Amino acid sequence: MNDKKNYGFTTTILHNDRQKGIEHGSLHKPIHTSVAFGYGDARQLASVFQGKEPGFRYGRQGNPTISALEDKVTKMEQGVGTICFATGMGAIGAVFQALLRAGDHVVSSAFLFGNTNSLWQTTAGQGVDVAFVDATDVANVEAALTPATRIVFVETIANPRTQVADLKRIGELCQARGILYVVDNTMTTPYLFRPKDVGAGLVVNALTKSIGGHGNALGGSLTDTGVYDWNQYPHIYENYKKAAPAQWGLAQIRAKGLRDFGASLAPEAAHHIAVGAETLALRMERTSSNALALARLLEADERVAAVYYPGLATHPQHGISGELFRSYGSLLSFELKDGIDCFDFLNRLKLAIPASNLGDTRTLIIPVAHTIFYEMGPVRRASMGIAESLIRVSVGIEDEVDLLDDFRAALAGC
Ligand SMILES: *Cc1c(COP(=O)(O)O)cnc(C)c1O
C-alpha cells in the first residue's frame, strides 16, 4: 500500500506499518526485544551514532517496534514526528526536562491531571515559575504571560471536571507571541480532536488511556505538529540544530528528555498499544455515545446534584466543544446530593468498577477527592472545582442498556 491516497483515520492506522514493509510479510510490526543493534561495518555504527544515517543503536533511544508506533501517532496527529515514552507522565516530564531552565515561566491551565499538577509544583522548586490560570478564557492566559513565558500548557477536556480550554484562541495568542503551545490531548485523542488545527506545537498523549484503550499497557507520546518555529525557542543546543528547524525540538527532546531521563517505552507495551489503536475510532464512537446517555440519565435523576459532561447543553463549554470536537468523549463526573454516601453508591454498582484508570474498554468509577486528588488537600481541590463528593466515570464500551440499568439500580438504592 504505497499509494498517496488520503485514507480515513482507521484505514490509515490499520495499514500504516505496511508502508515501510514488514519483516517476513508479517501483518503486525513484530516485537523487537533486542537492546542493542549490531552493524557489519563499524564505520556504519559510528555514522548512526553521529546521526549521519538512520538506524538504531541502543534500546533506550528507540527500536523498530517503538518507531512503528511513533509513526502511527504521527499520522493520527498529522504531525512531523513523535517520540514515545514509558508513560504519559514520562512524556510530560520530558518537555520540562528538555526545554525549560531556571528563570523560565510557564502558564498552565489550573484544571489539570493530578500528577501533572504535582509535577508543576516540583518544577517551581527548581526555578521554573508556573502560573495556574482558568484556561477556559484566553484572557486569563494572556494576563499571566511574562517576557519569560516559554510554554503555555493546557488539557483539552480537563480530568475530572471536564472544563474545556479556550483552545483556539489560546493557540492564536501563542502564535502571535511566539510561545510554544503544548496541548495534552489524552481526553479527546486525535480521533476527536487534532490540537494542530488550533496551533499547538507539541501534543501530549497518554497512550495508556484511550489510544491503547484496554488497560493493559502504559505509554505516552509527544508529537511535534510542525506548527511551531523552533528558531524562536531560546534553549535549543547547537548540537540539535543540525537538521531543518522543524526537527530541532524533537531532536533535543529525544536526547535530553528520553535518552538522558530514560522513561523509555517497552517494546511489548508498544505492541499492545499499536493493536489497541487500531480500534480507537470505533471505541471513541461507542464510549462517547454511552457517556452521553449516562450523563443524561444522571442529569434527570433527583438524587444527583450536578453532572459535568461537555455533551450536555448545561455544560458551560458545550457550544465550543461542539465546534472543536468530533464528539464529547468518554469522561464525565457528577456529584450526589448531600447526605448520600458516595461509597455506598459505588458499592451498589455491579458493572462499573472502582478503579483509577480511564479510557479502558470497561467502565471505571472513582471518588476523586478521596483518591487521585487526596494528596492535594481540600484548599487546592476547591480551587480546581473538585467537590468532596465528586465521582468520576470513565465510560466503557459496554452495551448501553446494561450500563444505564447498572446506574439506575444503584441510584434507586440511595
Ligand atoms: C493519565 C493521564 C496522564 C498521564 O499518563 P500516564 O500514562 O498514567 O503516566 C497525563 N495526562 C492526562 C490528561 C491523563 O489522563
The ligand as a MOL file (V3000), in Angstrom:
LIG
                    3D

  0  0  0     0  0            999 V3000
M  V30 BEGIN CTAB
M  V30 COUNTS 15 15 0 0 0
M  V30 BEGIN ATOM
M  V30 1 C -3.3170 9.6160 32.6870 0
M  V30 2 C -3.0120 10.9500 32.1770 0
M  V30 3 C -1.6770 11.3660 32.0460 0
M  V30 4 C -0.5280 10.5050 32.4580 0
M  V30 5 O -0.4710 9.2870 31.7730 0
M  V30 6 P 0.2400 8.0110 32.4510 0
M  V30 7 O 0.4310 7.0870 31.3080 0
M  V30 8 O -0.6640 7.4990 33.5010 0
M  V30 9 O 1.5340 8.4900 33.0190 0
M  V30 10 C -1.4410 12.6290 31.5620 0
M  V30 11 N -2.4340 13.4540 31.2090 0
M  V30 12 C -3.7330 13.0870 31.3170 0
M  V30 13 C -4.7990 14.0370 30.9050 0
M  V30 14 C -4.0590 11.8330 31.8060 0
M  V30 15 O -5.3470 11.4770 31.9260 0
M  V30 END ATOM
M  V30 BEGIN BOND
M  V30 1 1 1 2
M  V30 2 1 2 3
M  V30 3 2 2 14
M  V30 4 1 3 4
M  V30 5 2 3 10
M  V30 6 1 4 5
M  V30 7 1 5 6
M  V30 8 2 6 7
M  V30 9 1 6 8
M  V30 10 1 6 9
M  V30 11 1 10 11
M  V30 12 2 11 12
M  V30 13 1 12 13
M  V30 14 1 12 14
M  V30 15 1 14 15
M  V30 END BOND
M  V30 END CTAB
M  END
